[in-house]
Structures are given as structure tokens and as C-alpha cells.
């Protein structure tokens, strides 16, 4: 339990920092900038930045102006905690997976708010993949066959402008780091999450509305990581 709790805390802290990076991405100091209230712009203390705990303690409001803090930040921190709950940080494999997860979390947060992301956010993921490039030569033919139908479908949807090219990039990253079966399962779970929200909130969706898919893929990634 201590191991799982420690991982959850680490994950929530990384998720909180990822949210700050996405919020201040277009600023020159977006990596090391301190968090501030988006309403009164007061700089937050370290106690105010404790993931999850500070939100609950302050009842979702700013300590200084008492303005409402977005529940999305709380949700991001909880999701980040579960994303890292199974990671073994004592091994290089676990550390590489942690880097990959952080990179994909950055993309998911930014895609959720901007319906796009910057490729530079995937540099940590590419770093992790570089250690797994030998897996391409070890993979069996069945692995490539399993990935082929999904790749064709994604390409068709991209040309029909039903999907963004970012979804294809994420799929390839998952194949290169894990395997085709893992990537397919992530996409399956992500699709189930998206379909479930669509059914529950059908009235709020417009036919012309672009729905970011990568946040749902990240949820699918969490489920698949916990099942492995």
C-alpha cells in the first residue's frame, strides 16, 4: 500500500507540473514558472500547490481571492496519480515508462484544451522509444499484422479529416515502445471512454464539433498499464 500510495503521489505531482507547463506553454519561462491564481494572479505558496490535498483543503477555491479553482486541475492530478501507480521507479524500464507517460500526459492535457499539440511535447517519448528501437527487430510477423488494419483505418480517417494526424503518431509511439496488441487495447479502451461520454452527454455534442481523442487514449493507456 505504501508503494502504491508513493507512486500515486509522484504521479499527481508530475501531472500538476504538466498542467502548469501546458497553461504557460507560450511563455518564455513555462517550465520553471511558479503557479498563480488565474483570477487574482497571486503567486501560490508551496502549500497551495500540494496536488489533490490543497484542492480539498481549500474546497476548490483560491486562498487569496476565494475564486473558484477549475475542477479540471483536480481531475488531472487524480488521473496522473493512477497513471504512475504501477511504475517501478527502481528499474530503468520503469523510469523510461514514466518519461513516456509524462510526455503523453502533456499532449493529452494540451489537446484537451487546444484540440492540438506541439510535437516538441513528444520529445521525452521519443527519448524513451530510442531505448526500445531494438524491439522492432525482435517483433514477430504477427505483431506487424495486428497493427496493419488499424494503421490503414487511421490513415483513411485522417485523409477524410475525421481524425487528426496526432492520433496516428500516438498509435505509432505505443507500438514502438510496447507492441501492436498493447496499442490496439489502448485505442479500444479510449474509444469506449469516448463513446460512453457521447452517449451520456449526447445533447451537448454538435455534429461539427471537433472532439480531442488523445485525452481518451490516455485514459485507455492507464487502464492497459494497470491490467499488464
C-alpha positions in Angstrom: 0.0 0.0 0.0 2.9 2.4 0.8 4.4 1.6 -2.6 1.2 2.3 -4.4 0.5 5.5 -2.4 4.0 6.8 -3.0 3.6 6.2 -6.8 0.2 7.9 -6.7 1.7 11.0 -5.0 4.6 11.1 -7.5 2.2 10.8 -10.4 -0.1 13.5 -9.1 2.8 15.9 -8.6 4.1 15.2 -12.2 0.5 15.7 -13.5 0.2 19.0 -11.6 3.5 20.2 -13.2 2.4 19.1 -16.6 -0.8 21.2 -16.2 1.4 24.2 -15.3 3.6 23.7 -18.4 0.5 23.5 -20.7 -1.0 26.6 -19.1 2.1 28.7 -19.6 3.5 27.0 -22.7 3.7 30.1 -24.8 5.7 32.0 -22.2 9.4 32.0 -22.1 9.6 30.6 -18.6 6.9 28.0 -19.0 8.9 25.1 -17.5 10.1 26.7 -14.2 7.4 29.3 -13.7 5.5 29.3 -10.4 1.8 28.7 -10.4 -0.6 31.6 -9.8 -4.3 32.1 -9.4 -5.8 32.6 -12.8 -8.3 35.1 -11.3 -6.4 37.4 -8.9 -2.9 36.4 -10.3 -1.5 35.9 -6.8 1.6 33.6 -6.7 0.7 30.4 -4.9 2.7 29.1 -2.0 4.1 25.6 -1.9 1.3 24.5 0.4 -1.2 25.8 -2.1 0.4 23.7 -4.8 0.2 20.3 -3.0 -1.6 18.1 -5.5 -5.2 17.0 -4.6 -4.7 17.8 -0.9 -4.6 21.6 -1.4 -7.7 21.5 -3.6 -9.7 19.5 -1.0 -8.4 21.6 1.9 -9.2 24.9 0.2 -12.5 23.4 -1.0 -11.7 24.2 -4.6 -11.2 28.0 -4.0 -8.2 30.4 -4.1 -6.8 31.1 -0.7 -6.4 34.8 -1.5 -9.4 35.9 -3.6 -11.7 32.8 -2.9 -12.3 32.4 -6.6 -13.3 29.0 -7.9 -10.4 26.8 -9.0 -11.2 24.7 -12.0 -12.1 21.1 -11.1 -10.1 20.1 -14.2 -6.8 20.6 -12.3 -8.0 18.2 -9.6 -9.1 15.7 -12.2 -5.7 15.9 -14.0 -3.9 15.3 -10.7 -6.0 12.3 -9.9 -5.6 10.8 -13.4 -1.8 11.4 -13.2 -1.7 9.6 -9.8 -3.3 6.5 -11.3 -1.1 6.6 -14.4 2.0 6.1 -12.3 0.6 3.7 -9.7 2.2 0.6 -11.2 5.6 2.1 -12.2 8.7 0.6 -10.7 11.0 3.6 -10.5 13.9 1.5 -9.2 14.4 0.0 -12.7 15.5 1.7 -15.9 12.4 0.2 -17.7 10.1 1.9 -15.2 11.9 5.2 -15.4 11.6 5.1 -19.2 7.9 4.3 -19.0 7.5 7.2 -16.5 9.1 9.6 -19.0 6.9 8.3 -21.8 3.7 8.7 -19.6 4.7 12.3 -18.7 5.2 13.1 -22.4 1.8 11.7 -23.4 0.1 13.4 -20.4 1.4 16.7 -21.7 0.0 16.0 -25.1 -3.3 14.9 -23.6 -3.8 18.0 -21.5 -2.8 20.4 -24.3 -5.0 18.5 -26.8 -8.0 18.7 -24.4 -7.8 22.5 -24.2 -6.5 23.4 -27.6 -7.5 20.4 -29.9 -3.9 20.2 -31.0 -0.4 19.8 -29.6 3.2 20.7 -30.3 5.5 17.9 -31.5 8.2 19.1 -29.1 6.0 17.7 -26.3 6.7 14.2 -27.6 10.5 14.6 -27.4 10.6 12.8 -24.0 8.5 9.9 -25.5 10.9 9.7 -28.5 13.8 9.5 -25.9 12.1 6.5 -24.2 11.5 4.9 -27.6 15.1 5.1 -28.6 15.9 2.5 -25.9 13.3 0.2 -27.4 14.2 0.5 -31.0 15.7 -3.0 -31.0 12.2 -4.4 -30.3 11.4 -3.7 -33.9 13.8 -6.4 -35.0 12.6 -8.8 -32.3 8.9 -8.5 -33.0 7.2 -11.4 -34.7 5.3 -11.1 -38.0 2.0 -11.4 -36.2 2.8 -8.1 -34.3 3.0 -6.2 -37.6 -0.1 -7.9 -39.0 -2.1 -6.9 -35.9 -1.1 -3.3 -36.3 -1.7 -3.1 -40.1 -5.5 -2.8 -40.1 -5.6 -0.1 -37.5 -2.9 1.8 -39.3 -4.8 1.7 -42.6 -8.0 2.8 -40.8 -6.3 5.7 -39.1 -4.8 6.9 -42.4 -8.2 6.7 -44.1 -9.8 8.7 -41.3 -7.0 11.3 -41.4 -7.5 11.8 -45.2 -11.2 12.1 -44.6 -10.5 14.6 -41.8 -12.3 12.6 -39.3 -9.1 12.2 -37.2 -6.1 14.3 -36.6 -2.6 13.1 -37.5 -1.7 13.3 -33.8 -3.8 10.2 -33.1 -1.7 8.2 -35.7 1.6 9.5 -34.1 0.4 8.4 -30.6 -0.5 4.9 -32.0 2.9 4.5 -33.6 4.6 5.6 -30.3 2.7 3.0 -28.4 3.6 0.3 -31.0 7.3 1.2 -30.9 7.5 1.3 -27.1 5.2 -1.5 -26.2 3.7 -3.6 -29.0 0.8 -3.6 -31.5 -1.5 -5.6 -29.2 -0.9 -3.1 -26.4 -1.6 -0.1 -28.7 -4.8 -1.7 -30.0 -6.0 -2.3 -26.5 -5.3 1.4 -25.6 -7.3 2.5 -28.6 -10.1 0.2 -27.7 -10.4 1.5 -24.2 -10.1 5.1 -25.4 -12.9 4.5 -27.9 -15.1 3.0 -25.1 -14.5 6.1 -22.9 -15.3 8.5 -25.8 -18.4 6.5 -26.8 -19.6 6.4 -23.2 -19.3 10.1 -22.8 -21.1 10.7 -26.1 -24.0 8.5 -25.0 -24.3 10.2 -21.6 -23.9 13.8 -23.0 -25.3 13.4 -26.5 -27.2 16.6 -26.3 -24.0 18.6 -25.6 -22.2 17.3 -28.7 -22.5 19.1 -32.1 -22.0 17.3 -35.4 -19.4 19.9 -36.4 -17.7 19.8 -33.0 -14.1 18.6 -33.0 -13.6 16.2 -30.1 -10.0 15.7 -28.9 -9.3 11.9 -28.9 -5.9 11.9 -27.2 -7.2 12.5 -23.7 -9.4 9.4 -24.0 -6.4 7.5 -25.3 -4.5 8.5 -22.2 -7.3 7.1 -20.0 -7.1 3.9 -22.1 -3.3 3.8 -21.5 -3.9 4.0 -17.8 -6.3 1.0 -17.9 -3.9 -1.0 -20.0 -1.0 -0.3 -17.8 -2.9 -1.4 -14.7 -4.0 -4.6 -16.5 -0.5 -5.5 -17.5 
